[in-house]
Amino acid sequence: MSDQLRPTAIVALEAAPRTKPSNYPEPFASRMAGRIKRPLGDVFGLSNFGVNLTHLAPGAISALRHAHSKQDEFIYILSGHPVLLTDAGETPLAPGMCAGFKAGTGDGHQLINRSSEEVVYLEVGDRTAGDTASYPDDDIQAALIDGAWRFAHKDGTPY
């Protein structure tokens, strides 16, 4: 989309959701059922960082528990009560709370909606080239190559 066609401002809930619910290969992609991401940063053509308005239905998870080598991430809870799972354990979150995940720490993170209500949050992450992601709980690893995530088993065999 050319810069002349990009909006100046939008109602975030009116942004189109991602057409593909997950970049993960199976058997992991189906675990993202109940997650809807609206890529707000893409609407405005942002290239240095991304912003997603994310909804988690009851029982849904944000992603596989993961850690980035080069990309920082940040979340801000708008509504609902997810649980943040990190190497330190579980932390209950509530509206108005936020959390940040510094790149290179190896501390995997994930949000889980164990409640009976929807969770809505903003997630912000940079788009540093050459990033990799590790997944401590699953047989998967990822590398950002030419702007696309490539997935492999931990032994290097591609999915």
N, C-alpha and C positions, 0 to 999 in steps of 0.2 A: 504494500500500500504506500503510495507517495505521501510525503509529509503534508502536502496540501489537502489530502483527503482524511488525514487523521483528526479525530475530534480534539477539542480543547479540554473538555471535561465530559464525564459520563456519570450515570447512576451505576455504581459498581455491580449491583444485582442484575442489571440489564446487560452486562457483558456476556458474550457467548461463552459457554463452558468449553473446555477442551474437547475436541472431537474424538480423540483417543484417550480413554480414561487413564491409561498407564503406559509407560515406556518399557516396563519390565517384560521379560519373556515369561511364558508359562513355565512352571506352575505358579509363578509369583503374581502375574498380572491380575488374575481372578481374585487374589486376596485384597485387591484395592476396591472391591465392590462396596458401594455406599460412600465413596469419596467423589466429590465434584470439585474441580478446580476451574476458576475463572481467571485466565492469565491477564491481569490488568496491565502489567508492564508492556505486554505485547501490543495492546490496543494503542498505546502511545508511541510505539516503535523504540522503546528503551533497549539499549544494547549493552550497557554496563552492569545492570542488575535487573532482576525479575521480581515481580510482585504478583502473588496469587491470592484471590479471595477463595478460601477453601471451606467446604462444608463436609462434615463427617456425620453420617447417619448413626443411630445407635448401633453399636457393635463394630463400627468401621475403624480402620487405622489410617494414619496419615501416609505412611510409607513403610517399607521394611526398615527395621532399625539400622541406621547407617551413619557413617562419618565421612566427611569430605577432606581431601588432602589440601585443596587450595581455596575452596569457596566457603566463605562465612555464610551463616544462615541466622535468621531472626524470625520469631513468631510473636504475634500479639492476639490474645484471645478476646473476641468480640462478644460471643455468647456461648453458653454451655459450660460443661465441666469435664474436660478431658483429663487423662492422666498422662504425664510426661514420663517416659521410660528412658533412662540413661544408664551408664555404667554405675552410677551412684545409687540406683534403685528407682523407686516410683515417687513422683511428686504430683499431688493433685493441683490442678490449675482451675482458675475461675475467671470470669470476665474482668478485663482490666489488667490481668497479669501478662507478662511477657517473658521470653527466654531467648538467649542467644547461644549460638554454637560456633565457636572459633574453629577455623580450618586447621588441620594438622594435628589436632589433639588425639584423634583416634577414639574419642568418646562418642559412641553411637547413640542416636536419639530417635524417638518415635512418639507420636501421640496416639492414644487409644481412647475411643469413646465407649466407656463401659456404662454410661448413663442411658436413660430412656428418652433423652431429649437430644436434638441436633446440636452439634458443636460448629461454630463458625469462627474462623480466625484468618488473619493476614499472615502470609509467609513472604519473607523477603530474602533473596539470595543473590550473590554476585554471579557473574558469568565468566569467571577466570578460565582462560584456555588451559588445556593440559590437566584439568582436574581429574581426580579419580575418586571413587567411592568404595568404601569397604563395608561389609555387612557381617557383623560378628555372629549373628544367629542363623544365617542361611548360607548355602553353597552358591554364592554369587559374588562377583566383583564387577565394577564398571569403570570405564575410561571415557572421557569426553574427547572425541576425535573429530576434528573438522565440524564442530558444532552439534554432533550427534552422540548420544550415549551408546557405547558398545558394551555388551554384557558377555561374561564368560564365567565358567565354574572357577572355583578357587585354584584348581590345578591348571588353569589357562585354557581349557577346552571351551570353544565358543558355544553359546546357546543357539 
